[in-house]
Amino acid sequence: MSSTPEFIDAHEAQRLRGSPVRRREDRPLLTGDAQYTDDISREDLLHLAFTRSHHAHARVEAIDTSAAEAMEGVVAVYTAADVAASGVTGEVPPVWLLPELKTPPYPMLARERVRFQGQPVAAVVAERRYLAADAADAIDVTYEKLDAVTSPGAATTEGAPQLHEEAPNNVAAEWEIGDREDTDAAFDRADHTVELDLVNQRLLPTAMEPRAVLAEYNASTEKATVHMSTQCPHLHRRFFCEMLDFPEHRMRVVAPDVGGGFGSKDSAHPDEALTIWAALQLERPVKWVATRTEGYASTGHGRGHETHAEMALSDDGDILAIRVHTDGDLGGYVSTFGALNPTWGYAPMLPGQYAMEAMHCTVTEAFTNAVPTEPYRGAGRPEASYVIERLVHLAAKEVGMDPADLRRRNYIPSDEFPYETTAGYLYDSGDYEKPLDRALELVGYDDLRARQAELRAEGRYLGIGISSYVESCGYGPSEIVGQIGGQLGLWETGVVRFHPSGKVTVFCGTSGHGQGHQTTYAQIVADELGVDFDDVDVVEGDTDEVPMGMGTYGSRSVTVGGAAVLTSARKAVEKARQIAAHQLEVATEDLEFESGEFSVTGAPDRAIHIQEVARQAYLAHDLPEGLEPGLEEESFYDPENLVYPFGVHVVVVEVDADTGELSFEKYVAVDDCGEQINPKIVEGQVHGAIAQGLGQGRFEGVVYDESGNLVTGSMQDYAVPKAHQLPHFETDHTVTPCPHNPLGVKGVGEAGTIAAPQAVVNAVCDALSPLGVDHIDMPVTDEAVWQAMNRAAATDGGAE
């Protein structure tokens, strides 16, 4: 069920903004006309393959490349020595710096030591793809194997294997937020406290299209062109030029159709950079496409937190404070955005939707012998929401309140927004009781509680899991981003260009990869300009077409990119107004503008359409004095604050009392992302994100063995959820506009990923409450549930 109507054609919409207009980008995706990076070819194309470390931690003593070099069709074989000889640093640049953060070099090819299984050690370029792979296998690397550690908590204990000399005890950074003294004082006078140790497990990004790149270099023009599967072409252009000492204005990065990203395609990786470097060396096109297992072993993993968390409460159920320590797993190196996720991406959102007197969080960022961690859909906010919502679940049990009532009691009141949290974030707007009320109504909460009691009497375990979430997205302004460590601005560009025909092209610095930007931006601009939806085209993902941009990640596209194109459209209207006034021989203030037409106030028959104004702007025969010809406007939109969407998800499960088998009965999601440009696209994003969130809660998790071998290195071992394993999603929404965003929008792309994991765990713990089960780490597999039931049965408090 959904409150959203089905897709409609654009001409059926009363108003484009806010209507479920059919996605224009779906036809090529559904008919096979889409062009992905691996679909692109060139004459003289070469293929690159990597020799990767089999060990999680080892010294590289020797590399024998002779067998590979002797194979017919092999064009080049490279090691770190070759990269060094070329004079480039070839090191992945960390772009989120914390005070005193240790950033040992993260090279394109391993130097004297490997620090995770799958790290590239050598590369082969050959005339055929499978020949390159065979030659890479023929390279003989001699290692001295070293002890490995893959847990961030264990990595910082005495005697743990040491990864980098620059980082004693494997500590990359110590970081904190909140007020320690106020928090301790609140705990001292609390009537109740609850505490919890939990793991937010590593996750593998599983985009439909693995990472891929085709790089070519024209020696005559001295320009490099890079086609790659990327979420942010402009950022990748910057990263690669920095790594390869190449002039930024001479590199073009193009994103063809991209088969999903989920955060894994916004960071710089050694593989793509080395491919570009090889193309520059050989002056021939070079392509590299990751295999699935290669991608699992080298693409940045998500999450990776080990946390101890506490909550202090009064007898009445008021939340007084939270106290949290998290060991954040960086993996073998600091990735591009690696330092952000466990700190600024996570800890400021720990208070969630709740008013409290104080909070304090410390974070230890640790090196481990695992793939470096990177942003992954939600990037810190799911980890924060998981902590606070698990604490609230335990707190309700501790003080003897219904979990819905405890939440409602502690919500930030709707009349206190904008609200500064104890972590220092200024929530823009919110009305948290509305989605809770609607979700409880849709799920039939009171009846469910009564049924739960009846079933328990029969020895059946029904569980209801509630998750109230608030997230931060649309990061900015850039000045603040710089103050907290970001080495980039988080503005976005938008260009609105009228053609002499009256048609419009919109250029935006975001880079869509499934989100529906072609439709959404066209709706915004066509609606603002009063032109037909089909008269507007949208261009993204090409650094030559769009001069500047920051890309798509963190639910920023419509909140920041959409605001940029809206601002440009409004600028275009104002310039057109000057031309229209001149042509109609009236003052600009005497003109009204509606549905694309300028008309004289009080004389509506004296009018001119904006598309005719565009023709006049390019003819330039009769323009106001001093006004430049043409009708094109550009904006750099730098948000004045983040936006804070929110919602409530409720999941109902039943656990088999004998086997631990878990079955979903119901999933209800009520989200509030402010104004919606296209409700059907919003609904689709909610569905996808819930599926991904349930994947973490129920099925997925990276497993390393004690030697640092990746046990879940293929799709046979890593449990990505299938459609038949997921429940039907019942969705609805409330609307609380963002007061400072010109569209009134907030992000939604990560909402379900943030809300779903704790909803599942809370539901299972609610079901097993009679057995005394308070917590189960994710993924909550049937086996994990069965083991938890047996552990509980073996203790004194096993059954009520």
Secondary structure, DSSP 8 states (H G I E B T S, - for coil): -BSS---B-GGG-SSSTTS-B--TTHHHHHHT----GGG---TT-EEEEEEE-SSSSEEEEEEE-HHHHTSTTEEEEE-HHHHHHTT---B----B--TT------BSS--SEE-STT-EEEEEEESSHHHHHHHHHH-EEEEEE------HHHHTSTT-----TTSGGGEEEEEEEE-HHHHHHHHHT-SEEEEEEEEE--B----SS--EEEEEEETTTTEEEEEE--S-HHHHHHHHHHHHT--GGGEEEE--S----TTTTSS--HHHHHHHHHHHHHTS-EEEE--HHHHHHHS-BB--EEEEEEEEE-TT--EEEEEEEEEEEEETS--SSTTTTTTTTTGGGTTTTB--SEEEEEEEEEE-SS--B---TTTTHHHHHHHHHHHHHHHHHHHT--HHHHHHHHB--GGG-SEE-TTS-EE----THHHHHHHHHHHTHHHHHHHHHHHHHTT-EEEEEEEEEE--BS---HHHHHHTTBSS---EEEEEEE-TTS-EEEEES---SSS-HHHHHHHHHHHHHT--GGGEEEE-SBTTTSS----S-TT-IIIIIIHHHHHHHHHHHHHHHHHHHHHHTS-GGGEEEETTEEEETTEEEEEEEHHHHHHHHHH-SS--TT--SS-EEEEEE--SS-B--EEEEEEEEEE-TTT--EEEEEEEEEEE-BS-S-HHHHHHHHHHHHHHHHIIIII----B-TT--BSS-STTTS----GGGS--EEEEE-----SSSTT-B---TTHHHHHHHHHHHHHHHHHTGGGT-----SS--HHHHHHHHHHHHTSTTS--
